[in-house]
Amino acid sequence: MIEGWITQLRKGLLEYCVLLVLRRGESYGYEIVQALKRVEDLTVSESTVYPILGRLREEGFLKSRDVPSAAGPPRRYFALTPRGKVRLAEMNAYWPMLTQALDDLKSEKNKEAGP
C-alpha cells in the first residue's frame, strides 16, 4: 500500500534529481542513472530515467550530443541549457519552502483543536 505512494513520490522527484546531477556538468545517460542509484532511497532504473532525459531535452532544459564510443554504440551526453539552469534554480528556491510547509503541517503548531 505505502509502496505505491512512495513510487509516485519518487517519480515526481526524479526530474529535480536529474537536474541536480547535471549541475556538475555534462554526463551520459548511464552515468546519470548510476549517480541516482547511489542514492539508495530513489530506486531508479534506466527505464525511468531515459524518458525523463528525453522529455527534459524536448522541453529545452537539456541539450545532448552523441559521441562515438570504442566500447559499443555512441554515448549520448546531456548537459543543462541556460533554461535548464534557470529551472534548477527555481526548483532549488522552492524546495526549502516546500519542506518548511510540510514540517509546519506535521508539527503541533498547526494542529487544529478538535474533538
Secondary structure, 3 states (H helix, E strand, C coil): CHHHHHHHHHHHHHHHHHHHHHCCCCEEHHHHHHHHHCCHHHCCCHHHHHHHHHHHHHCCCEEEEEEEECCEEEEEEEEECHHHHHHHHHHHHHHHHHHHHHHHHHCHHHCCCCC
